[in-house]
Amino acid sequence: MTPVTAGQSQFSEYGSIVVLAVMTITVVFVLMTLVRLITRVFSKIQTTPGKLTTYECGEAPVGPAWFRFNNRFYLLAILFLVFDVEIALMMPILARYTTFLGLGTGGEVLIKLAVFAGTLLLGLVYAAKKGDLEWNKSIRLDEGSEP
């Protein structure tokens, strides 16, 4: 970083960032205005009540777009991602495992992989014990609480 001289502000280095941000916002605004002008004015495309419905897929919308979504889909997706990332992290190590064996560190690497996979396996066992992997999971109420 160069020292600040008498005629320079300490923030003068950020000027190019501000200019770039202003140019980006201007280009986006101009392009969006141009698209709106072409589609609404020149092409005479009108907004109809059908286009303002929840979705346009050929089916009549049933209910509002905002509804209570069952979180078990998210839980299963997160569990899948955890084990997918685990495989992605282990594959480069497993591909070079013979190199580790040749260096004499194969046992150490195998133990580290086992600890890593075992930790995630404990999480899977915990989720299974809680019943989070059951698709038709019933709601368990605590004793003393009303249904």
Stockholm file with secondary structure:
# STOCKHOLM 1.0

chainA/1-147         MTPVTAGQSQFSEYGSIVVLAVMTITVVFVLMTLVRLITRVFSKIQTTPGKLTTYECGEAPVGPAWFRFNNRFYLLAILFLVFDVEIALMMPILARYTTFLGLGTGGEVLIKLAVFAGTLLLGLVYAAKKGDLEWNKSIRLDEGSEP
#=GR chainA/1-147 SS CCCCCTTCCTTGGGHHHHHHHHHHHHHHHHHHHHHHIIIIIISCCCCCTTTTSSCCSSSCCCSCSCCCCCTHHHHHHHHHHHHHHHHHHHHHHHHTHHHHHHHTCHHHHHHHHHHHHHHHHHHHHHHHHHTTTCTTCCCCCCTTCCC
#=GC SS_cons         CCCCCTTCCTTGGGHHHHHHHHHHHHHHHHHHHHHHIIIIIISCCCCCTTTTSSCCSSSCCCSCSCCCCCTHHHHHHHHHHHHHHHHHHHHHHHHTHHHHHHHTCHHHHHHHHHHHHHHHHHHHHHHHHHTTTCTTCCCCCCTTCCC
//
